[in-house]
Amino acid sequence: MKFTKMHGLGNDFVIIAGETRLPVEAGKLARNICDRHTGIGADGLVYILPSAIADFRMRILNADGSEAEQCGNAVRCVALYYYERISGARQALTVETQAGVQRVWLEGDGMDRLVRVDMGRPVLASKDIPAAVEGETVVDRTLQVNNRGEERAYTFTAVSMGNPHAVIEVEDARGYPLEQWGPLVETHPYFPNKTNVEFITIRSRDEMDMRVWERGVGQTMACGTGACAALVASVLRGRADRRALVHLKGGDLLIEWNEEDGRVYMTGPAVTVFEGEWNR
Ligand SMILES: N[C@H](CCC[C@H](N)C(=O)O)C(=O)O
C-alpha cells in the first residue's frame, strides 16, 4: 500500500489516497503504522476518500487507533496533497470531515506553501463539546486532578472544533510538565469522549504560547484545532483579540475568529516529506 508522509509544524501523518472507504480494523492498522519503532511513525493515519458533497473527504485516526472528528494540521496536509497530485490549478478546495465541509485555500508557493482553512464555527454548548459540567457553556470552570498524591485544581475553558478541547492558562506553557498532567485532564470524568488539552501562556492580546497534550496521541509538536480552541477560549475570557499568532513547539499558526461569520480561520504550512510502500 503506497503512502505519503506529511506534516504540519511537526504534527505528522501518514496519508493514504485511492481507497473508497476505511479498511476493516482501521484502528489496528493506525496503531501499527503510527508506531515510531516498528511502523512508519506518525501522530495519525489519514485517508483521502471520495465525497458527494466536497472535492474529497478526510478521515483521521489517532496513533492509538481512535478516530477523531477533525484535525487542523492534517486538513492542510491533505489539501496540499490533493492540489499537488489531483486538482492542479484550482487553489480553492472543499474538504468533507466528520465536523462538516471546510473551505481551504492554498497560498504562497514552493517550500513556504501556506494553507488557509475555514475551520468552521466553534461549538461552545457543554452538551455538544461534550463536557459533563453543569451550565450552558464551559468558561473558567475548575477541575481537580491527582498525580500520584499531588493535587492540582485547573481553571479551564472547554471548546469543540468538532473535536473536544480543554484550554488551561498557565505561567509557562513552554516548560509545562505535559507528560505528568496532560493525561489526567485528557481522561477526566468531565469529558465523556476524553479531550485534547492545551496549556497556554498569553504573551499579548495577539500572541500566545501553546503546548498540547492530544487525545489519543500524547504531546505533539502542534495541534491546529487546539490552536483554534485556544484562541476562542482566550477571546471568551477577554484575554486575547480575535486574531492572534499561536506559537507552538513546531512553529506558528495564525488564527482568526471572524466577527462577521463567526467562523475560525487557520493559516499555516504543510510539508510533504517522502513517499513509501507499506508492506505489512
Ligand atoms: N488528537 C485529536 C485529533 C488530531 C488533532 C490535531 N492533530 C490537529 O491538528 O487538530 C483528537 O483526538 O481530537
PDBQT file of the ligand as one rigid body, heavy atoms in Angstrom, charges set to zero:
ROOT
HETATM    1  N1  LIG A 301      -5.936  14.091  18.607  1.00  0.00    +0.000 N 
HETATM    2  C1  LIG A 301      -7.050  14.877  18.052  1.00  0.00    +0.000 C 
HETATM    3  C2  LIG A 301      -7.080  14.739  16.523  1.00  0.00    +0.000 C 
HETATM    4  C3  LIG A 301      -5.900  15.447  15.877  1.00  0.00    +0.000 C 
HETATM    5  C4  LIG A 301      -5.995  16.938  16.088  1.00  0.00    +0.000 C 
HETATM    6  C5  LIG A 301      -4.698  17.713  15.817  1.00  0.00    +0.000 C 
HETATM    7  N2  LIG A 301      -3.598  16.938  15.323  1.00  0.00    +0.000 N 
HETATM    8  C6  LIG A 301      -4.963  18.920  14.949  1.00  0.00    +0.000 C 
HETATM    9  O1  LIG A 301      -4.058  19.348  14.217  1.00  0.00    +0.000 OA
HETATM   10  O2  LIG A 301      -6.090  19.471  15.029  1.00  0.00    +0.000 OA
HETATM   11  C7  LIG A 301      -8.372  14.353  18.622  1.00  0.00    +0.000 C 
HETATM   12  O3  LIG A 301      -8.436  13.181  19.003  1.00  0.00    +0.000 OA
HETATM   13  O4  LIG A 301      -9.319  15.159  18.660  1.00  0.00    +0.000 OA
ENDROOT
TORSDOF 0
